[in-house]
Amino acid sequence: MRVRDVLSSKGSTQIFTIAPDATVRELLDALAEHNVGALVVSDDGGATMRGIVSERDVVRKLRHVENAREATVESIMTTDVRRCGPDDPFASLMGTMTEHRVRHVPVVDDDGRLVGVLSIGDAVKHRMEQLEFERDQLNSYVSGG
């Protein structure tokens, strides 16, 4: 099982981005509008990635900041972004999320292009589908069907 399999089963290839100079107010609006937990920070809408910004960044980095909604995305974004490639094993993606305690991992191809973002929810959903398939296969085998 490869990361590309999870991407294709996700149902959407859309990547949501935000500019580094956007305000936290704009970030909150975008997160709510797209119903996502993180956005890729990009100057050009996704061709290059400067970082990622998540709900966790908002909570952890702005709790003591006055006028927090006016702070810029750049001031709170994560720049040490954990990434994976489409051909990476699915188990490697799960390991990255667990080991580094990240919930969103951008998928970057061999040319350095951003091709998707996978959330922990995407990964869990995919794993649950795998387990259900395996269960059904075992039930079929045991019942002689």
DSSP file (Angstrom, degrees, kcal/mol; ACC not computed):
  #  RESIDUE AA STRUCTURE BP1 BP2  ACC     N-H-->O    O-->H-N    N-H-->O    O-->H-N    TCO  KAPPA ALPHA  PHI   PSI    X-CA   Y-CA   Z-CA
    1    1 A M              0   0    0      0, 0.0    89,-2.4     0, 0.0    90,-0.4   0.000 360.0 360.0 360.0 132.9    0.0    0.0    0.0
    2    2 A R  B >>  -A   89   0A   0     87,-0.3     4,-1.1    88,-0.1     3,-1.0  -0.761 360.0-110.7-118.5 161.3    1.4    3.4   -1.0
    3    3 A V  H 3> S+     0   0    0     85,-2.5     4,-2.4    82,-0.3     3,-0.4   0.864 116.7  63.4 -56.9 -37.5    0.6    7.0   -0.2
    4    4 A R  H 3> S+     0   0    0     82,-2.4     4,-2.5    84,-0.2    -1,-0.3   0.832  97.7  56.9 -59.1 -31.7   -0.8    7.5   -3.7
    5    5 A D  H <> S+     0   0    0     -3,-1.0     4,-1.7    81,-0.3    -1,-0.2   0.889 107.7  46.6 -66.5 -39.3   -3.5    4.9   -2.8
    6    6 A V  H  X S+     0   0    0     -4,-1.1     4,-0.9    -3,-0.4    -2,-0.2   0.915 112.0  51.3 -67.9 -42.6   -4.6    7.0    0.1
    7    7 A L  H >X S+     0   0    0     -4,-2.4     3,-0.7     1,-0.2     4,-0.5   0.924 111.2  47.2 -58.9 -45.4   -4.6   10.1   -2.0
    8    8 A S  H >< S+     0   0    0     -4,-2.5     3,-0.5     1,-0.2    -1,-0.2   0.826 112.0  49.7 -70.3 -29.7   -6.7    8.5   -4.7
    9    9 A S  H 3< S+     0   0    0     -4,-1.7    -1,-0.2     1,-0.2    -2,-0.2   0.616  90.8  82.8 -81.6 -10.6   -9.2    7.1   -2.2
   10   10 A K  H << S-     0   0    0     -4,-0.9    -1,-0.2    -3,-0.7    -2,-0.2   0.827  90.9-136.8 -63.4 -33.2   -9.5   10.5   -0.6
   11   11 A G  S << S+     0   0    0     -3,-0.5     2,-0.4    -4,-0.5    -1,-0.1   0.264  75.3  64.6  96.0 -13.7  -12.1   11.7   -3.2
   12   12 A S        -     0   0    0     -5,-0.3    -2,-0.1     2,-0.1    -1,-0.1  -0.995  49.1-170.9-145.2 137.4  -10.6   15.2   -3.7
   13   13 A T        +     0   0    0     -2,-0.4     2,-0.1   103,-0.1    -1,-0.1   0.318  49.0 128.2-104.5   6.1   -7.3   16.4   -5.0
   14   14 A Q        -     0   0    0    102,-0.1     2,-0.5     1,-0.0   103,-0.2  -0.411  43.6-158.3 -69.2 136.0   -7.9   20.0   -4.0
   15   15 A I        -     0   0    0     -2,-0.1     2,-0.5    30,-0.1    24,-0.1  -0.971   7.1-147.9-116.5 122.7   -5.1   21.6   -2.0
   16   16 A F        +     0   0    0     -2,-0.5    24,-2.1    22,-0.2     2,-0.3  -0.780  22.5 178.8 -95.0 131.8   -6.0   24.6    0.1
   17   17 A T  E     -b   40   0B   0     -2,-0.5     2,-0.3    22,-0.2    24,-0.2  -0.803  16.0-161.4-127.0 166.5   -3.4   27.3    0.6
   18   18 A I  E     -b   41   0B   0     22,-2.2    24,-2.3    -2,-0.3    27,-0.1  -0.988  27.7-109.6-146.1 148.8   -2.9   30.6    2.3
   19   19 A A    >   -     0   0    0     -2,-0.3     3,-1.6    22,-0.2    54,-0.3  -0.485  25.6-123.6 -77.3 148.2   -0.4   33.4    1.8
   20   20 A P  T 3  S+     0   0    0      0, 0.0    54,-2.5     0, 0.0    55,-0.3   0.775 110.9  54.6 -63.7 -25.6    2.2   34.0    4.5
   21   21 A D  T 3  S+     0   0    0     52,-0.2     2,-0.0    51,-0.2    22,-0.0   0.425  82.5 113.9 -90.8   3.6    1.1   37.6    4.9
   22   22 A A  S <  S-     0   0    0     -3,-1.6    51,-2.6     1,-0.1    52,-0.3  -0.371  70.5-113.7 -67.0 153.1   -2.5   36.7    5.5
   23   23 A T  B  >  -E   72   0C   0     49,-0.2     4,-2.2     1,-0.1    49,-0.2  -0.443  19.4-112.9 -85.2 162.7   -3.8   37.5    8.9
   24   24 A V  H  > S+     0   0    0     47,-2.3     4,-2.9    44,-0.3     5,-0.2   0.847 120.0  60.6 -61.9 -33.4   -4.9   35.0   11.5
   25   25 A R  H  > S+     0   0    0     44,-2.4     4,-1.9    46,-0.3    -1,-0.2   0.930 107.0  44.6 -58.1 -45.5   -8.4   36.3   11.0
   26   26 A E  H  > S+     0   0    0     43,-0.3     4,-2.4     2,-0.2    -2,-0.2   0.870 111.7  54.3 -66.4 -37.0   -8.2   35.3    7.3
   27   27 A L  H  X S+     0   0    0     -4,-2.2     4,-2.8     2,-0.2     5,-0.2   0.939 107.7  48.6 -60.9 -48.5   -6.7   32.0    8.3
   28   28 A L  H  X S+     0   0    0     -4,-2.9     4,-2.2     1,-0.2     5,-0.2   0.901 111.6  50.1 -60.5 -41.5   -9.6   31.2   10.7
   29   29 A D  H  X S+     0   0    0     -4,-1.9     4,-2.8    -5,-0.2    -1,-0.2   0.918 112.4  47.3 -62.1 -43.2  -12.1   32.1    7.9
   30   30 A A  H  X S+     0   0    0     -4,-2.4     4,-2.5     2,-0.2    -2,-0.2   0.904 110.5  51.1 -67.5 -42.1  -10.3   29.9    5.4
   31   31 A L  H  X>S+     0   0    0     -4,-2.8     5,-1.7     1,-0.2     4,-0.8   0.929 115.7  42.6 -60.1 -44.3  -10.1   26.9    7.8
   32   32 A A  H  <5S+     0   0    0     -4,-2.2     3,-0.3    -5,-0.2    -2,-0.2   0.917 113.4  51.7 -68.3 -43.7  -13.8   27.2    8.5
   33   33 A E  H  <5S+     0   0    0     -4,-2.8    -2,-0.2     1,-0.2    -1,-0.2   0.898 119.0  35.4 -60.6 -42.3  -14.8   27.8    4.9
   34   34 A H  H  <5S-     0   0    0     -4,-2.5    -1,-0.2    -5,-0.2    -2,-0.2   0.511 102.8-130.8 -92.0  -5.2  -12.9   24.7    3.7
   35   35 A N  T  <5 +     0   0    0     -4,-0.8     2,-0.3    -3,-0.3    -3,-0.2   0.924  62.5 130.2  54.6  49.5  -13.7   22.6    6.8
   36   36 A V      < -     0   0    0     -5,-1.7    -1,-0.2    -6,-0.2    -2,-0.1  -0.835  61.3-137.1-127.3 165.3  -10.0   21.6    7.2
   37   37 A G  S    S+     0   0    0     -2,-0.3    18,-2.1     1,-0.2     2,-0.3   0.492  84.1  23.0-101.4  -6.0   -7.5   21.6   10.1
   38   38 A A  E     - C   0  54B   0     16,-0.2     2,-0.4    17,-0.1    16,-0.2  -0.994  58.5-154.0-157.6 154.8   -4.5   23.0    8.2
   39   39 A L  E     - C   0  53B   0     14,-2.6    14,-2.6    -2,-0.3     2,-0.3  -0.977  26.5-116.7-129.9 145.1   -3.5   25.0    5.1
   40   40 A V  E     -bC  17  52B   0    -24,-2.1   -22,-2.2    -2,-0.4     2,-0.6  -0.653  29.1-133.0 -76.2 134.5   -0.3   25.0    3.1
   41   41 A V  E     +bC  18  51B   0     10,-2.6     9,-3.3    -2,-0.3    10,-1.3  -0.822  40.9 158.5 -93.2 121.2    1.4   28.3    3.3
   42   42 A S        -     0   0    0    -24,-2.3     3,-0.3    -2,-0.6     7,-0.1  -0.999  45.1-149.5-147.5 142.8    2.5   29.4   -0.2
   43   43 A D  S    S+     0   0    0     -2,-0.3    -1,-0.1     5,-0.3   -24,-0.1   0.755 103.3  35.3 -77.8 -26.0    3.4   32.6   -2.0
   44   44 A D  S    S-     0   0    0      4,-0.4     3,-0.4   -25,-0.0    -1,-0.2   0.079 121.0 -89.9-123.0  23.6    2.0   31.3   -5.3
   45   45 A G  S    S-     0   0    0     -3,-0.3   -30,-0.1     1,-0.2   -28,-0.1   0.653  93.8 -36.2  81.2  14.4   -1.0   29.2   -4.5
   46   46 A G  S    S+     0   0    0      2,-0.5    68,-0.6   -28,-0.1    -1,-0.2   0.235 106.3 102.6 128.5 -16.9    0.8   25.8   -4.0
   47   47 A A  S    S+     0   0    0     -3,-0.4     2,-0.4     1,-0.2    67,-0.2   0.895  96.6  28.8 -66.0 -36.8    3.6   25.5   -6.5
   48   48 A T  S    S-     0   0    0     65,-0.1     2,-0.5    66,-0.0    -2,-0.5  -0.973  78.6-146.3-123.3 141.6    6.1   26.3   -3.7
   49   49 A M        +     0   0    0     -2,-0.4    -7,-0.2    -7,-0.1     3,-0.1  -0.915  18.9 175.6-111.0 123.1    5.5   25.5   -0.1
   50   50 A R        -     0   0    0     -9,-3.3     2,-0.3    -2,-0.5    -8,-0.2   0.689  67.1 -56.1 -93.1 -23.2    6.8   27.9    2.6
   51   51 A G  E     -C   41   0B   0    -10,-1.3   -10,-2.6    29,-0.1     2,-0.3  -0.973  52.3 -94.4 174.0-165.9    5.2   26.0    5.5
   52   52 A I  E     -CD  40  78B   0     26,-2.0    26,-3.1    -2,-0.3     2,-0.4  -0.990  23.1-158.3-140.2 146.7    2.0   24.7    6.9
   53   53 A V  E     +C   39   0B   0    -14,-2.6   -14,-2.6    -2,-0.3     2,-0.2  -0.995  16.9 176.5-131.3 131.7   -0.3   26.3    9.4
   54   54 A S  E  >  -C   38   0B   0     -2,-0.4     4,-1.7   -16,-0.2   -16,-0.2  -0.735  48.1 -98.1-127.8 172.3   -2.8   24.3   11.5
   55   55 A E  H  > S+     0   0    0    -18,-2.1     4,-2.4    -2,-0.2     5,-0.2   0.870 123.4  58.6 -57.5 -36.8   -5.4   24.8   14.3
   56   56 A R  H  > S+     0   0    0    -19,-0.3     4,-3.0     1,-0.2     5,-0.3   0.895 101.8  53.4 -60.9 -40.2   -2.7   23.6   16.7
   57   57 A D  H  > S+     0   0    0     -3,-0.2     4,-2.3     1,-0.2     5,-0.3   0.912 108.8  50.1 -60.6 -42.0   -0.4   26.5   15.5
   58   58 A V  H  X S+     0   0    0     -4,-1.7     4,-1.2     1,-0.2    -2,-0.2   0.950 115.7  41.5 -60.5 -50.0   -3.2   29.0   16.3
   59   59 A V  H  X S+     0   0    0     -4,-2.4     4,-0.6     1,-0.2    -2,-0.2   0.929 121.0  39.7 -66.5 -46.6   -3.8   27.6   19.8
   60   60 A R  H  < S+     0   0    0     -4,-3.0    -1,-0.2    -5,-0.2    -2,-0.2   0.830 122.2  37.0 -77.1 -32.7   -0.2   27.1   20.8
   61   61 A K  H  < S+     0   0    0     -4,-2.3    -1,-0.2    -5,-0.3    -2,-0.2   0.572 119.1  42.9-100.7  -8.9    1.4   30.2   19.4
   62   62 A L  H >< S+     0   0    0     -4,-1.2     3,-1.5    -5,-0.3     6,-0.1   0.395  75.2 103.7-117.2   3.8   -1.3   32.8   19.9
   63   63 A R  T 3< S+     0   0    0     -4,-0.6    -1,-0.1     1,-0.3    -2,-0.1   0.766  95.3  30.2 -64.6 -23.8   -2.6   32.2   23.4
   64   64 A H  T 3  S+     0   0    0     -3,-0.1     2,-0.5     2,-0.1    -1,-0.3   0.179  94.7 111.6-116.7  16.9   -0.7   35.1   24.9
   65   65 A V    X   -     0   0    0     -3,-1.5     3,-0.8     6,-0.0     2,-0.2  -0.799  62.4-135.6 -96.9 125.5   -0.6   37.5   21.9
   66   66 A E  T 3  S+     0   0    0     -2,-0.5     4,-0.1     1,-0.3    -2,-0.1  -0.523  92.4  14.6 -73.5 147.4   -2.7   40.6   22.0
   67   67 A N  T >  S+     0   0    0     -2,-0.2     3,-2.0     1,-0.1     4,-0.5   0.895  80.3 168.8  53.6  43.3   -4.6   41.3   18.8
   68   68 A A  G X   +     0   0    0     -3,-0.8     3,-1.3     1,-0.3   -44,-0.3   0.815  66.9  63.3 -57.6 -34.0   -3.9   37.7   17.8
   69   69 A R  G 3  S+     0   0    0      1,-0.3   -44,-2.4   -45,-0.2   -43,-0.3   0.693 101.8  52.2 -68.1 -15.8   -6.4   37.8   14.9
   70   70 A E  G <  S+     0   0    0     -3,-2.0    -1,-0.3   -46,-0.2    -2,-0.2   0.516  85.2 107.5 -96.1  -7.2   -4.2   40.5   13.3
   71   71 A A  S <  S-     0   0    0     -3,-1.3   -47,-2.3    -4,-0.5   -46,-0.3  -0.264  75.4-108.5 -63.7 159.2   -1.0   38.5   13.5
   72   72 A T  B >   -E   23   0C   0    -49,-0.2     3,-0.6     1,-0.1     4,-0.5  -0.585  12.5-123.3 -91.7 155.7    0.3   37.1   10.2
   73   73 A V  G >> S+     0   0    0    -51,-2.6     4,-1.9   -54,-0.3     3,-1.6   0.891 112.2  61.6 -58.5 -41.1    0.2   33.4    9.2
   74   74 A E  G 34 S+     0   0    0    -54,-2.5    -1,-0.2   -52,-0.3   -53,-0.1   0.821  97.1  58.7 -57.2 -32.4    4.0   33.6    8.7
   75   75 A S  G <4 S+     0   0    0     -3,-0.6    -1,-0.3   -55,-0.3    -2,-0.2   0.666 119.6  26.4 -74.8 -15.3    4.5   34.5   12.4
   76   76 A I  T <4 S+     0   0    0     -3,-1.6    -2,-0.2    -4,-0.5    -1,-0.2   0.502  92.8 114.6-122.8  -7.7    2.8   31.2   13.5
   77   77 A M     <  -     0   0    0     -4,-1.9     2,-0.5    -5,-0.1   -24,-0.2  -0.186  67.2-115.9 -67.9 158.2    3.3   28.7   10.7
   78   78 A T  B     -D   52   0B   0    -26,-3.1   -26,-2.0     1,-0.1     3,-0.1  -0.836  28.5-179.1 -91.8 125.9    5.4   25.6   11.0
   79   79 A T        +     0   0    0     -2,-0.5     2,-1.6   -28,-0.2    -1,-0.1   0.686  69.2  74.5-100.6 -21.9    8.4   25.7    8.7
   80   80 A D  S    S-     0   0    0    -28,-0.1     2,-0.4     2,-0.0    -1,-0.2  -0.628  76.2-175.7 -89.6  78.7    9.9   22.3    9.5
   81   81 A V        -     0   0    0     -2,-1.6     2,-0.4    -3,-0.1    24,-0.1  -0.639  23.8-136.7 -88.2 127.3    7.2   20.5    7.5
   82   82 A R        -     0   0    0     -2,-0.4     2,-0.3    22,-0.2    -1,-0.0  -0.686  34.2-179.3 -77.2 129.4    7.2   16.7    7.5
   83   83 A R        -     0   0    0     -2,-0.4     2,-0.3    22,-0.2    24,-0.2  -0.780  16.0-165.2-126.1 168.0    6.5   15.5    3.9
   84   84 A C  B     -f  107   0D   0     22,-1.8    24,-2.9    -2,-0.3     9,-0.0  -0.941  18.4-121.4-145.1 169.7    6.1   12.3    2.1
   85   85 A G    >   -     0   0    0     -2,-0.3     3,-1.6    22,-0.2   -82,-0.3  -0.775  27.6-112.2-111.5 159.0    6.1   11.2   -1.5
   86   86 A P  T 3  S+     0   0    0      0, 0.0   -82,-2.4     0, 0.0   -81,-0.3   0.786 117.6  49.8 -60.1 -28.3    3.3    9.4   -3.5
   87   87 A D  T 3  S+     0   0    0    -84,-0.2     3,-0.1   -85,-0.1    22,-0.0   0.454  84.5 114.0 -92.4  -0.4    5.4    6.2   -3.7
   88   88 A D  S <  S-     0   0    0     -3,-1.6   -85,-2.5     1,-0.1   -84,-0.2  -0.382  79.1 -97.7 -66.4 147.7    6.2    6.1    0.0
   89   89 A P  B >>  -A    2   0A   0      0, 0.0     4,-1.5     0, 0.0     3,-0.6  -0.384  24.3-126.0 -64.5 144.8    4.7    3.2    1.9
   90   90 A F  H 3> S+     0   0    0    -89,-2.4     4,-2.2     1,-0.2     5,-0.2   0.875 111.8  59.0 -57.5 -39.0    1.5    3.9    3.7
   91   91 A A  H 3> S+     0   0    0    -90,-0.4     4,-2.2     1,-0.2    -1,-0.2   0.845 101.4  55.0 -61.3 -33.6    3.1    2.5    6.9
   92   92 A S  H <> S+     0   0    0     -3,-0.6     4,-2.5     2,-0.2    -1,-0.2   0.900 106.5  50.6 -66.1 -41.6    5.8    5.2    6.6
   93   93 A L  H  X S+     0   0    0     -4,-1.5     4,-2.4     2,-0.2    -2,-0.2   0.934 111.4  47.8 -59.9 -47.2    3.2    7.9    6.5
   94   94 A M  H  X S+     0   0    0     -4,-2.2     4,-2.2     1,-0.2    -2,-0.2   0.889 111.2  51.6 -62.7 -38.7    1.6    6.6    9.6
   95   95 A G  H  X S+     0   0    0     -4,-2.2     4,-3.2     2,-0.2     5,-0.3   0.908 108.8  50.3 -64.0 -42.2    5.0    6.3   11.3
   96   96 A T  H  X S+     0   0    0     -4,-2.5     4,-2.3     1,-0.2     6,-0.3   0.930 111.4  48.1 -61.1 -46.5    5.8   10.0   10.4
   97   97 A M  H  X>S+     0   0    0     -4,-2.4     5,-1.2     1,-0.2     4,-0.5   0.899 117.9  41.5 -62.0 -40.8    2.4   11.2   11.8
   98   98 A T  H  <5S+     0   0    0     -4,-2.2     3,-0.4    -5,-0.2    -2,-0.2   0.949 116.9  45.1 -73.0 -50.2    2.9    9.1   15.0
   99   99 A E  H  <5S+     0   0    0     -4,-3.2    -2,-0.2     1,-0.2    -3,-0.2   0.884 124.0  33.4 -64.1 -40.7    6.6    9.8   15.6
  100  100 A H  H  <5S-     0   0    0     -4,-2.3    -1,-0.2    -5,-0.3    -2,-0.2   0.408 102.8-127.2 -99.5   1.9    6.4   13.6   14.9
  101  101 A R  T  <5 +     0   0    0     -4,-0.5     2,-0.4    -3,-0.4    -3,-0.2   0.907  56.8 147.2  54.0  48.3    2.9   14.1   16.3
  102  102 A V      < -     0   0    0     -5,-1.2    -1,-0.2    -6,-0.3    -2,-0.1  -0.879  39.0-164.2-113.6 148.5    1.7   15.8   13.2
  103  103 A R  S    S+     0   0    0     -2,-0.4    17,-1.9     1,-0.2     2,-0.4   0.515  75.7  49.0-107.1  -9.3   -1.9   15.6   11.8
  104  104 A H  E     - G   0 119D   0     15,-0.2    15,-0.2    16,-0.1   -22,-0.2  -0.994  59.2-176.9-138.1 128.2   -1.3   16.9    8.3
  105  105 A V  E     - G   0 118D   0     13,-2.9    13,-2.6    -2,-0.4   -22,-0.2  -0.968  20.3-138.0-128.9 116.1    1.4   15.8    5.9
  106  106 A P  E     - G   0 117D   0      0, 0.0   -22,-1.8     0, 0.0     2,-0.6  -0.443  16.1-137.2 -67.7 144.7    1.9   17.4    2.4
  107  107 A V  E     -fG  84 116D   0      9,-3.4     8,-3.2   -24,-0.2     9,-1.1  -0.931  23.0-173.6-107.0 121.9    2.6   14.9   -0.4
  108  108 A V  E     - G   0 114D   0    -24,-2.9     6,-0.2    -2,-0.6   -25,-0.0  -0.958  14.4-137.3-121.4 130.8    5.4   16.1   -2.7
  109  109 A D    >   -     0   0    0      4,-2.7     3,-2.1    -2,-0.4    -1,-0.0  -0.146  38.3 -88.6 -79.3 179.8    6.3   14.4   -6.0
  110  110 A D  T 3  S+     0   0    0      1,-0.3    -1,-0.1     2,-0.1   -25,-0.0   0.723 127.6  56.5 -63.0 -22.7    9.9   13.7   -7.3
  111  111 A D  T 3  S-     0   0    0      2,-0.1    -1,-0.3     1,-0.0     3,-0.1   0.399 120.7-107.3 -88.6   2.6    9.9   17.1   -9.0
  112  112 A G  S <  S+     0   0    0     -3,-2.1     2,-0.3     1,-0.3    -2,-0.1   0.558  72.2 143.8  84.3   8.3    9.1   18.9   -5.8
  113  113 A R        -     0   0    0    -65,-0.1    -4,-2.7     1,-0.1     2,-0.5  -0.637  55.3-119.6 -84.2 138.3    5.5   19.7   -6.7
  114  114 A L  E     +G  108   0D   0    -68,-0.6    -6,-0.2    -2,-0.3     3,-0.1  -0.651  36.7 170.7 -73.7 121.1    2.8   19.6   -4.1
  115  115 A V  E     -     0   0D   0     -8,-3.2     2,-0.3    -2,-0.5    -7,-0.2   0.475  57.3 -30.2-113.9  -5.7    0.3   16.9   -5.1
  116  116 A G  E     -G  107   0D   0     -9,-1.1    -9,-3.4     2,-0.0     2,-0.4  -0.957  48.1-118.2 172.3 173.3   -1.9   16.7   -2.0
  117  117 A V  E     -G  106   0D   0     -2,-0.3     2,-0.5   -11,-0.3  -101,-0.0  -0.994  23.1-157.8-135.4 129.5   -2.2   16.9    1.7
  118  118 A L  E     -G  105   0D   0    -13,-2.6   -13,-2.9    -2,-0.4     2,-0.2  -0.913   6.0-157.6-110.8 135.2   -3.1   13.9    3.9
  119  119 A S  E  >  -G  104   0D   0     -2,-0.5     4,-2.1   -15,-0.2   -15,-0.2  -0.603  34.3-108.4-101.1 166.3   -4.6   14.3    7.3
  120  120 A I  H  > S+     0   0    0    -17,-1.9     4,-2.7     1,-0.2     5,-0.2   0.846 122.4  57.8 -61.2 -32.8   -4.6   11.8   10.1
  121  121 A G  H  > S+     0   0    0    -18,-0.3     4,-2.5     2,-0.2    -1,-0.2   0.901 104.6  49.7 -64.2 -41.0   -8.4   11.4    9.4
  122  122 A D  H  > S+     0   0    0      2,-0.2     4,-2.3     1,-0.2    -2,-0.2   0.921 113.0  47.5 -61.1 -44.3   -7.6   10.4    5.8
  123  123 A A  H  X S+     0   0    0     -4,-2.1     4,-2.4     2,-0.2    -2,-0.2   0.916 113.0  46.9 -66.0 -44.3   -5.0    7.9    7.0
  124  124 A V  H  X S+     0   0    0     -4,-2.7     4,-2.7     2,-0.2     5,-0.2   0.918 111.9  51.1 -65.1 -43.1   -7.4    6.4    9.6
  125  125 A K  H  X S+     0   0    0     -4,-2.5     4,-2.1    -5,-0.2    -1,-0.2   0.925 111.5  47.8 -59.1 -44.8  -10.2    6.1    7.2
  126  126 A H  H  X S+     0   0    0     -4,-2.3     4,-2.0     1,-0.2    -1,-0.2   0.916 112.0  49.2 -63.8 -43.2   -8.0    4.4    4.7
  127  127 A R  H  X S+     0   0    0     -4,-2.4     4,-2.5     1,-0.2    -1,-0.2   0.894 109.2  52.6 -64.3 -39.7   -6.7    1.9    7.3
  128  128 A M  H  X S+     0   0    0     -4,-2.7     4,-2.5     1,-0.2    -1,-0.2   0.902 108.1  51.1 -62.3 -40.6  -10.3    1.2    8.5
  129  129 A E  H  X S+     0   0    0     -4,-2.1     4,-2.1     2,-0.2    -1,-0.2   0.890 109.7  50.8 -63.6 -38.9  -11.3    0.4    4.9
  130  130 A Q  H  X S+     0   0    0     -4,-2.0     4,-2.6     2,-0.2    -2,-0.2   0.939 111.1  47.6 -61.6 -47.7   -8.3   -2.0    4.6
  131  131 A L  H  X S+     0   0    0     -4,-2.5     4,-2.6     1,-0.2    -2,-0.2   0.890 110.9  50.9 -63.3 -40.3   -9.3   -3.8    7.8
  132  132 A E  H  X S+     0   0    0     -4,-2.5     4,-2.4     2,-0.2    -1,-0.2   0.901 110.5  49.6 -64.2 -40.3  -12.9   -4.1    6.7
  133  133 A F  H  X S+     0   0    0     -4,-2.1     4,-2.4     2,-0.2    -2,-0.2   0.936 111.9  48.0 -62.3 -46.7  -11.8   -5.6    3.4
  134  134 A E  H  X S+     0   0    0     -4,-2.6     4,-2.5     1,-0.2    -2,-0.2   0.902 111.3  51.1 -61.8 -41.4   -9.5   -8.1    5.2
  135  135 A R  H  X S+     0   0    0     -4,-2.6     4,-2.8     1,-0.2    -1,-0.2   0.925 110.2  49.0 -60.2 -45.7  -12.3   -9.0    7.6
  136  136 A D  H  X S+     0   0    0     -4,-2.4     4,-2.3     1,-0.2    -2,-0.2   0.886 111.0  50.5 -63.1 -39.1  -14.7   -9.6    4.7
  137  137 A Q  H  X S+     0   0    0     -4,-2.4     4,-2.2     2,-0.2    -1,-0.2   0.917 112.2  46.6 -64.8 -43.0  -12.1  -11.8    2.9
  138  138 A L  H  X S+     0   0    0     -4,-2.5     4,-2.9     2,-0.2     5,-0.2   0.910 111.9  50.5 -66.1 -42.1  -11.5  -13.8    6.0
  139  139 A N  H  X S+     0   0    0     -4,-2.8     4,-2.4     1,-0.2     6,-0.3   0.916 111.4  49.1 -60.4 -42.8  -15.2  -14.2    6.7
  140  140 A S  H  <>S+     0   0    0     -4,-2.3     5,-2.2    -5,-0.2     4,-0.5   0.901 112.8  47.3 -63.3 -41.5  -15.7  -15.4    3.1
  141  141 A Y  H ><5S+     0   0    0     -4,-2.2     3,-0.8     4,-0.2    -2,-0.2   0.931 113.6  47.1 -65.6 -46.0  -12.8  -17.8    3.4
  142  142 A V  H 3<5S+     0   0    0     -4,-2.9    -2,-0.2     1,-0.2    -1,-0.2   0.869 113.6  47.8 -66.0 -37.1  -14.1  -19.3    6.7
  143  143 A S  T 3<5S-     0   0    0     -4,-2.4    -1,-0.2    -5,-0.2    -2,-0.2   0.498 113.2-117.8 -84.4  -2.2  -17.6  -19.6    5.5
  144  144 A G  T < 5       0   0    0     -3,-0.8    -3,-0.2    -4,-0.5    -4,-0.1   0.665 360.0 360.0  79.6  15.0  -16.5  -21.3    2.2
  145  145 A G      <       0   0    0     -5,-2.2    -4,-0.2    -6,-0.3    -5,-0.1   0.439 360.0 360.0 -93.0 360.0  -17.9  -18.5    0.1
